[in-house]
Amino acid sequence: MAIVSIIAAVGRHFEIGKDNDLLWHLPNDMKFFKEQTMHHPIVMGRKNYESIPEKYRPFKDRINIVVSRQLDYPAPGCFLFSDLLEAIEFAKEHHEERVFIIGGAQIYEESLRMNLVDELLITHVDAAFPEAHAFFPTIDFSEWKKSFIQKQEKDEKHSFSFEIYRYTKA
Ligand SMILES: NC(=O)c1ccc[n+]([C@@H]2O[C@H](COP(=O)([O-])OP(=O)(O)OC[C@H]3O[C@@H](n4cnc5c(N)ncnc54)[C@H](OP(=O)(O)O)[C@@H]3O)[C@@H](O)[C@H]2O)c1
């Protein structure tokens, strides 16, 4: 059975984006995202897909799955689904090990609400972003067992420090 993981980076107040873009540039978090998702299917909302710079999409060496209710939405090199559950089932069929849900806010919220998620990989960015428009859904973290993965201090390449944790169903 494939493990379905959410991967997300959040600010102190669970901010994840602004104006259909990210709120930070954290190369070592991007590296973590790449290492984790490489060779696995990734499921994303149409807005998240549009937020990815054209030169990076579809993400290389991964099955890219976009969900949109626009049946003719053009997403070259990606699989398009109009139903999130069907998209995740398709991803599971194509990869027995791991499937990643890579956002944005709507897709995180719906997949958690539908109880489709086994694991969360959350980068906690140590800053607040009052300008944010998009937020990770409110969840009860006491229902999840937390384990530390890695830490990044602020440095010349990282304007904010962060810590990454894995949360599995307690
Ligand atoms: N910090 C992070 O880790 C992270 C990760 C990813 C994204 N983000 C940020 O999140 C923001 C985007 O999030 P968002 O909530 O605005 O958009 P989103 O979740 O990326 O995409 C929403 C779109 O997905 C489609 N959709 C949603 N539910 C669906 C369903 N059940 N069936 C079929 N299609 C469905 C709809 O597309 P149509 O309108 O085409 O029907 C909807 O408009 C951006 O700011 C981005 O930078 C942050």
The ligand as a Gaussian input file, in Angstrom:
#p B3LYP/6-31G(d) Opt

LIG

0 1
 N        4.414000      26.608000       1.281000
 C        4.126000      25.512000       0.630000
 O        4.596000      24.425000       0.956000
 C        3.236000      25.570000      -0.591000
 C        3.042000      24.427000      -1.386000
 C        2.176000      24.517000      -2.472000
 C        1.551000      25.721000      -2.782000
 N        1.765000      26.792000      -1.980000
 C        1.079000      28.058000      -2.237000
 O       -0.338000      27.821000      -2.164000
 C       -0.998000      28.784000      -2.967000
 C       -1.967000      28.050000      -3.905000
 O       -2.973000      27.389000      -3.117000
 P       -4.546000      27.522000      -3.460000
 O       -5.316000      26.957000      -2.330000
 O       -4.807000      28.928000      -3.880000
 O       -4.719000      26.645000      -4.773000
 P       -4.460000      25.077000      -5.101000
 O       -4.920000      24.229000      -3.962000
 O       -3.056000      24.918000      -5.576000
 O       -5.387000      24.891000      -6.389000
 C       -6.768000      25.106000      -6.306000
 C       -7.400000      24.656000      -7.609000
 O       -7.326000      23.229000      -7.704000
 C       -8.501000      22.740000      -8.314000
 N       -9.220000      21.896000      -7.370000
 C       -9.300000      22.040000      -6.025000
 N      -10.017000      21.019000      -5.496000
 C      -10.383000      20.226000      -6.523000
 C      -11.115000      19.032000      -6.618000
 N      -11.632000      18.415000      -5.525000
 N      -11.298000      18.485000      -7.830000
 C      -10.792000      19.069000      -8.936000
 N      -10.078000      20.198000      -8.908000
 C       -9.875000      20.768000      -7.715000
 C       -9.321000      23.951000      -8.737000
 O       -8.833000      24.285000     -10.037000
 P       -9.783000      24.978000     -11.166000
 O      -10.087000      26.340000     -10.619000
 O       -8.908000      25.009000     -12.379000
 O      -10.977000      24.092000     -11.285000
 C       -8.885000      24.988000      -7.730000
 O       -9.093000      26.313000      -8.165000
 C        0.109000      29.546000      -3.708000
 O        0.384000      30.765000      -3.017000
 C        1.305000      28.619000      -3.613000
 O        2.548000      29.321000      -3.693000
 C        2.607000      26.747000      -0.902000

